[in-house]
Amino acid sequence: MANEGSTADTTTVVSLNYTDFINSLNASNDLHADKLQKLFISNEQEIYQAPLAAGGDLPEGGIYFEYMQQLMGFKNLNELRLINLFVKALPEGFTKLSKLQTLEICLSNNADIDEIIGVLKNMPSLKYLDINGSRLAQKQRVYIREQLTKQGIHVDDYVMLK
């Protein structure tokens, strides 16, 4: 596990791959959830994004991130980056991350966009959403941007930067 910005009494930034994250959860949570401010979790697999028309919910090498519930214990988290890890939904309790300002997620092709937008709109501190790498149709990307921009949330999506 790569652990950056740590001192004896505060842990501010942790960056690790998906396997190490799962292992840390199974090892009685050595991530210091009460002190952690930034968490970066990455898929160690290479991702190949075939055209959306080719079908498939995930790109080749894609993995679902299935630990959203466990993240709700990270009360001081202000930045969460799930790099090349895909989600279908955000639990309603995700709004308990009341200090979260920056979120990077990849949405799968069958993600419940309305539900996700509903949760994100209720996050009081969220200012920046990065959905680069998401497996979404253009119409879904536009819809997300329109809905969240109204809430003052900047949506970064390289597909939309044309």
C-alpha positions in Angstrom: 0.0 0.0 0.0 1.3 3.4 -0.9 0.7 5.8 1.9 1.5 9.4 1.4 1.3 12.4 3.7 1.2 10.4 6.9 2.5 11.3 10.4 2.1 9.6 13.7 -1.1 11.3 14.5 -2.7 12.1 11.1 -3.2 10.3 7.9 -4.2 12.6 5.1 -3.6 10.8 1.8 -3.7 7.1 0.9 -3.2 5.8 -2.6 -3.5 2.1 -3.3 -4.6 -0.4 -5.9 -7.9 -2.2 -5.6 -6.5 -5.5 -4.3 -4.6 -3.6 -1.5 -7.8 -1.7 -0.6 -9.8 -4.9 -0.2 -7.0 -6.5 1.8 -6.9 -3.4 4.1 -10.6 -3.7 4.7 -10.3 -7.4 5.6 -7.3 -6.6 7.9 -9.5 -4.7 10.4 -9.3 -1.5 8.4 -5.8 -0.1 8.8 -6.7 2.9 6.7 -7.5 5.2 9.7 -10.9 6.1 8.4 -11.4 8.9 11.0 -8.3 10.8 9.8 -8.2 10.1 6.1 -8.8 13.1 3.9 -7.9 11.9 0.4 -8.3 8.3 -0.9 -7.2 7.2 -4.3 -8.0 3.6 -5.3 -7.0 2.3 -8.8 -7.8 -0.7 -10.9 -4.4 -2.4 -11.6 -5.8 -3.9 -14.8 -5.3 -2.2 -18.2 -8.6 -0.9 -19.6 -9.6 -1.0 -23.2 -12.7 1.1 -24.1 -14.3 -0.5 -27.1 -17.0 1.6 -28.8 -20.2 1.8 -26.8 -22.1 0.3 -29.8 -20.0 -2.9 -29.3 -22.1 -3.5 -26.2 -21.0 -4.5 -22.7 -21.5 -2.8 -19.4 -17.8 -2.6 -18.7 -14.8 -2.1 -20.9 -12.3 -4.9 -21.2 -10.4 -5.0 -18.0 -13.0 -3.1 -16.1 -14.0 -3.9 -12.5 -17.0 -3.0 -10.5 -16.2 -1.2 -7.3 -18.4 -3.0 -4.8 -17.4 -1.3 -1.5 -19.3 2.0 -1.6 -21.0 1.2 1.8 -17.6 0.7 3.5 -16.5 4.2 2.3 -19.2 5.9 4.4 -17.0 5.5 7.5 -14.5 7.9 6.1 -16.2 11.0 7.6 -13.3 13.4 6.9 -12.8 12.4 3.3 -12.7 15.5 1.0 -11.4 13.8 -2.1 -12.2 10.3 -3.4 -10.8 8.9 -6.7 -11.9 5.5 -8.0 -9.6 5.3 -10.9 -10.8 2.9 -13.7 -13.2 1.3 -11.2 -16.9 1.3 -12.2 -20.0 1.9 -10.2 -23.7 1.3 -11.1 -25.2 3.2 -8.2 -24.3 5.3 -5.1 -26.0 4.3 -1.9 -28.3 7.0 -0.4 -26.0 7.0 2.7 -23.1 8.2 0.5 -24.3 11.7 1.4 -22.8 11.1 4.9 -19.5 12.0 3.3 -20.5 15.6 4.0 -16.9 16.9 3.5 -16.4 15.3 0.1 -15.5 18.1 -2.4 -13.9 16.0 -5.2 -15.2 12.7 -6.6 -13.8 10.7 -9.5 -15.8 7.7 -10.6 -16.4 5.7 -13.8 -20.1 5.0 -14.4 -20.9 1.7 -16.0 -23.2 1.5 -19.1 -26.2 0.3 -17.0 -25.6 2.8 -14.1 -28.8 4.3 -12.6 -28.1 7.9 -13.7 -31.1 9.5 -12.1 -30.3 7.8 -8.8 -26.7 8.8 -8.9 -27.6 12.4 -9.7 -30.1 12.4 -6.9 -27.4 11.3 -4.4 -24.8 13.8 -5.8 -27.2 16.7 -5.6 -27.6 16.0 -1.9 -23.9 16.1 -1.1 -23.4 19.5 0.6 -19.7 20.0 -0.2 -19.3 18.4 -3.6 -17.8 20.9 -6.1 -16.1 18.7 -8.6 -17.1 15.4 -10.3 -14.8 13.6 -12.8 -16.6 11.0 -14.9 -13.7 10.6 -17.4 -13.6 6.9 -18.5 -17.3 6.3 -17.8 -19.0 3.9 -20.2 -22.0 6.2 -21.0 -23.8 7.4 -24.1 -23.4 11.0 -25.1 -27.0 11.7 -24.1 -26.3 10.4 -20.6 -23.2 12.6 -20.3 -25.0 15.7 -21.4 -27.8 14.9 -18.9 -25.4 14.5 -16.0 -23.6 17.7 -16.8 -26.8 19.7 -17.1 -28.3 18.4 -13.9 -25.2 18.8 -11.7 -24.0 22.1 -13.2 -27.3 23.6 -11.9 -26.2 22.6 -8.4 -22.9 24.3 -8.8 -20.9 21.1 -9.3 -18.3 21.2 -12.1 -18.4 18.0 -14.2 -15.2 17.0 -15.9 -15.8 14.7 -18.9 -13.2 14.7 -21.7 -15.8 13.3 -24.1 -17.8 16.5 -23.6 -14.9 18.9 -24.1 -15.2 18.9 -27.9 
